[in-house]
């Protein structure tokens, strides 16, 4: 089977070659290499043989290379982000820091912006896009871009994608995915309307589901409900009294809190037993 454009691009990226470098070895133009990688030109057998001979074993065999569709989406993300935020670079938004010489600062920013177009950065943006797609969107600005980038890196490593994501790559992906974004003056980071750690949702019919509905009560059960609603580790997948008591004690809960749990469990069990059976239907 003939080599595909995705395979050619993956070989080139893992060799850390540019399209111009590969074009020199194949005796074609960089534009022609790009057309082959995008599938606009077939890769002839003699070209495939020359490519494999020139590139040999990859220098970075484990480097993540997004597939063609995601690679092109990452390219579009760069264009979209720079249209909306011309001062964006791989490091984030423009800011004046570290008392740099104005010329050196501008040079560093320009070089960082140019790196947004590199294959490495596109892999980072592709990873960030997929991570954002896995995260809950909210209306408030809860997640900083720098913290989000670290979460995307961990997610990428766990899922076989890029294990490093630059701040600017994360922001570009967020702009492309139309995530709510807020900037602060002279700050390279952004605040994003994402919730990477949403509160676990209890299933209907469970004790935790009933307890979450008691948050407006002005009594010990209401106090317990409000504490549980803000506790990301509260066991929402069990209605077992012993397990819930064990969790409360592991959190050094007071005797009053344990008593509130017992009261809540008793009340919840009462709601389960008060169900009215459906009347039998006659023929």
C-alpha positions as CSV (number, residue, x, y, z in Angstrom):
1,X,0.0,0.0,0.0
2,X,1.3,3.4,-0.9
3,X,2.5,5.8,1.8
4,X,-0.2,8.3,2.9
5,X,0.3,12.0,3.5
6,X,-0.2,11.5,7.2
7,X,2.5,8.9,7.3
8,X,5.0,11.1,5.4
9,X,4.3,14.0,7.7
10,X,4.7,11.8,10.8
11,X,8.0,10.6,9.5
12,X,9.2,14.1,8.9
13,X,8.0,15.5,12.3
14,X,9.6,12.6,14.2
15,X,12.8,13.3,12.3
16,X,12.6,16.9,13.4
17,X,12.8,18.0,9.7
18,X,11.0,21.0,8.1
19,X,9.3,20.6,4.8
20,X,12.1,22.5,3.2
21,X,14.7,20.0,4.5
22,X,12.7,17.0,3.2
23,X,12.2,18.8,-0.1
24,X,15.9,19.2,-0.5
25,X,16.4,15.4,-0.1
26,X,13.5,14.6,-2.4
27,X,14.6,17.2,-5.0
28,X,11.1,18.8,-5.0
29,X,9.8,22.1,-3.7
30,X,8.6,22.6,-0.1
31,X,5.1,23.4,-1.5
32,X,5.1,20.0,-3.2
33,X,5.9,18.3,0.1
34,X,3.0,20.2,1.7
35,X,0.7,19.0,-1.0
36,X,1.7,15.4,-0.6
37,X,1.2,15.6,3.2
38,X,-2.2,17.1,2.7
39,X,-3.2,14.4,0.3
40,X,-3.4,16.8,-2.7
41,X,-0.7,14.9,-4.5
42,X,-0.1,11.1,-4.6
43,X,3.2,9.9,-3.2
44,X,4.8,8.0,-6.0
45,X,6.8,4.8,-5.2
46,X,10.1,6.4,-6.1
47,X,9.3,9.4,-3.8
48,X,8.3,7.1,-1.0
49,X,11.5,5.1,-1.4
50,X,13.6,8.3,-1.4
51,X,11.8,9.6,1.7
52,X,12.3,6.4,3.7
53,X,16.0,6.3,2.6
54,X,16.6,9.9,3.5
55,X,14.8,9.9,6.9
56,X,15.7,6.4,8.1
57,X,14.9,5.7,11.7
58,X,13.1,8.6,13.5
59,X,15.0,10.6,16.0
60,X,11.9,10.9,18.2
61,X,9.8,7.7,17.6
62,X,7.4,8.5,20.5
63,X,6.7,12.1,19.5
64,X,2.9,12.7,19.2
65,X,1.8,13.6,15.7
66,X,-1.9,14.4,15.2
67,X,-3.7,12.9,12.3
68,X,-4.4,15.0,9.2
69,X,-7.8,16.4,10.3
70,X,-6.7,17.3,13.8
71,X,-3.5,18.8,12.4
72,X,-5.4,21.0,10.1
73,X,-7.7,22.0,12.9
74,X,-4.7,23.0,15.0
75,X,-3.5,25.1,12.1
76,X,-6.9,26.8,11.9
77,X,-6.8,27.4,15.6
78,X,-3.5,29.4,15.2
79,X,-5.0,31.6,12.5
80,X,-8.3,32.1,14.5
81,X,-6.4,33.0,17.7
82,X,-4.0,35.4,16.0
83,X,-6.9,37.2,14.2
84,X,-8.6,37.8,17.6
85,X,-5.5,38.3,19.6
86,X,-2.6,39.6,17.4
87,X,-0.3,39.8,20.5
88,X,-0.6,36.1,21.3
89,X,2.6,34.0,21.2
90,X,3.6,30.6,22.4
91,X,4.3,32.0,25.8
92,X,0.9,33.6,26.1
93,X,-0.3,37.2,25.7
94,X,2.1,40.2,25.4
95,X,3.4,41.6,28.7
96,X,6.3,43.6,29.9
97,X,8.3,41.8,32.4
98,X,11.8,40.9,33.6
99,X,13.0,44.5,32.7
100,X,13.9,43.4,29.2
101,X,15.5,45.7,26.7
102,X,12.6,46.8,24.4
103,X,14.4,45.4,21.3
104,X,15.2,42.1,22.9
105,X,11.7,41.9,24.3
106,X,10.1,42.4,20.9
107,X,12.5,39.9,19.3
108,X,11.7,37.3,21.9
109,X,8.0,37.9,21.4
110,X,8.3,37.7,17.6
111,X,10.2,34.4,17.8
112,X,7.7,32.9,20.3
113,X,4.8,33.9,18.0
114,X,6.5,32.3,15.0
115,X,6.9,29.1,17.0
116,X,3.1,28.8,17.1
117,X,3.3,27.6,13.5
118,X,5.8,24.8,14.2
119,X,4.9,21.1,14.1
120,X,5.6,20.8,17.9
121,X,3.2,23.6,18.7
122,X,0.5,22.2,16.4
123,X,0.7,18.9,18.3
124,X,0.4,20.9,21.6
125,X,-2.7,22.8,20.3
126,X,-4.2,19.6,19.0
127,X,-3.8,18.0,22.5
128,X,-5.3,21.1,24.1
129,X,-8.3,21.0,21.8
130,X,-9.0,17.4,22.7
131,X,-8.5,18.2,26.4
132,X,-10.9,21.2,26.2
133,X,-13.5,18.9,24.6
134,X,-13.3,16.7,27.6
135,X,-13.8,19.5,30.2
136,X,-17.1,21.0,31.4
137,X,-17.9,24.5,30.1
138,X,-19.3,27.0,32.6
139,X,-20.3,30.7,32.6
140,X,-17.8,31.9,35.2
141,X,-14.1,32.3,34.7
142,X,-12.9,29.6,37.0
143,X,-9.7,28.2,35.4
144,X,-6.5,30.0,34.7
145,X,-4.7,29.2,31.4
146,X,-1.4,28.3,33.1
147,X,-3.1,25.8,35.4
148,X,-5.1,24.5,32.5
149,X,-2.0,23.8,30.5
150,X,-0.6,21.6,33.2
151,X,-3.9,19.7,33.3
152,X,-3.8,19.3,29.5
153,X,-0.3,18.0,29.8
154,X,-1.3,15.3,32.3
155,X,-4.3,14.4,30.2
156,X,-2.2,14.3,27.0
157,X,0.4,12.0,28.6
158,X,-2.3,9.6,29.9
159,X,-4.0,9.5,26.5
160,X,-1.0,9.2,24.2
161,X,-1.0,12.8,23.0
162,X,1.5,15.6,23.7
163,X,3.0,15.6,27.2
164,X,3.9,19.3,27.0
165,X,1.5,22.1,26.2
166,X,2.7,25.7,26.2
167,X,0.5,28.5,27.7
168,X,0.0,30.1,24.3
169,X,-1.0,26.7,22.7
170,X,-3.7,26.2,25.4
171,X,-5.0,29.7,24.8
172,X,-5.1,29.3,21.0
173,X,-7.1,26.1,21.5
174,X,-9.5,27.8,23.9
175,X,-10.1,30.7,21.4
176,X,-10.6,28.2,18.6
177,X,-13.2,26.2,20.7
178,X,-14.9,29.5,21.6
179,X,-14.3,29.1,25.3
180,X,-15.2,32.1,27.4
181,X,-11.9,34.0,28.0
182,X,-11.0,37.0,30.0
183,X,-7.7,38.9,29.9
184,X,-5.9,41.0,32.5
185,X,-3.7,43.9,31.6
186,X,0.0,43.1,31.3
187,X,-0.6,39.4,32.1
188,X,0.5,36.5,29.8
189,X,-2.3,34.3,31.1
190,X,-6.0,34.2,30.6
191,X,-9.0,33.2,32.8
192,X,-11.2,30.6,31.1
193,X,-14.8,29.6,31.6
194,X,-13.9,25.9,32.2
195,X,-14.3,23.6,35.2
196,X,-11.7,20.9,35.0
197,X,-12.8,19.4,38.3
198,X,-16.6,19.5,38.3
199,X,-18.4,18.3,41.4
200,X,-19.4,14.7,41.1
201,X,-23.1,14.3,40.2
202,X,-25.0,11.9,42.5
203,X,-27.4,9.5,40.8
204,X,-31.1,10.0,41.2
205,X,-32.5,8.0,44.1
206,X,-29.3,7.9,46.1
207,X,-28.8,9.4,49.6
208,X,-26.4,12.0,48.2
209,X,-29.0,13.1,45.6
210,X,-31.6,13.5,48.3
211,X,-29.1,15.3,50.6
212,X,-28.1,17.8,47.9
213,X,-31.7,18.9,47.8
214,X,-31.6,19.9,51.5
215,X,-29.1,22.7,51.2
216,X,-31.7,25.4,52.0
217,X,-32.7,23.9,55.3
218,X,-31.9,25.8,58.5
219,X,-31.1,22.8,60.7
220,X,-28.2,20.3,61.2
221,X,-29.2,18.3,58.1
222,X,-29.0,21.5,56.1
223,X,-25.6,22.2,57.5
224,X,-24.5,18.7,56.5
225,X,-26.0,19.1,53.0
226,X,-24.1,22.4,52.4
227,X,-20.8,20.8,53.6
228,X,-21.4,17.8,51.3
229,X,-22.2,20.0,48.3
230,X,-18.8,21.7,48.6
231,X,-16.9,18.5,49.2
232,X,-15.5,16.9,46.0
233,X,-14.6,13.7,47.8
234,X,-18.0,13.1,49.5
235,X,-19.1,9.6,48.6
236,X,-21.9,10.1,46.1
237,X,-21.9,6.5,44.8
238,X,-23.0,4.9,48.1
239,X,-26.0,5.1,50.4
240,X,-24.5,2.7,52.9
241,X,-24.7,4.1,56.5
242,X,-21.5,2.4,57.6
243,X,-19.5,3.7,54.6
244,X,-20.8,7.2,55.0
245,X,-20.1,7.2,58.8
246,X,-16.6,5.8,58.0
247,X,-15.9,8.7,55.6
248,X,-17.2,11.3,58.0
249,X,-14.9,10.0,60.8
250,X,-11.9,9.9,58.4
251,X,-12.6,13.7,57.9
252,X,-12.6,14.2,61.7
253,X,-16.2,15.1,61.7
254,X,-17.7,16.2,65.0
255,X,-20.2,14.2,67.0
256,X,-22.9,16.8,66.0
257,X,-22.1,16.2,62.3
258,X,-22.3,12.4,62.8
259,X,-25.7,12.9,64.5
260,X,-26.8,15.0,61.6
261,X,-25.8,12.2,59.2
262,X,-27.9,9.7,61.2
263,X,-30.8,12.0,61.2
264,X,-30.5,12.6,57.4
265,X,-30.2,8.8,56.7
266,X,-33.3,8.1,58.8
267,X,-35.3,10.8,57.0
268,X,-34.0,9.6,53.6
269,X,-35.0,6.0,54.3
270,X,-38.4,7.2,55.3
271,X,-38.9,8.8,51.9
272,X,-38.0,5.4,50.3
273,X,-40.6,3.5,52.3
274,X,-43.4,6.0,51.8
275,X,-43.8,5.3,48.1
276,X,-47.4,4.7,47.2
277,X,-47.8,1.5,45.1
278,X,-49.4,1.8,41.7
279,X,-53.0,0.5,41.7
280,X,-53.6,-2.8,39.9
281,X,-55.3,-2.5,36.6
282,X,-58.2,-4.9,35.9
283,X,-59.2,-6.4,32.6
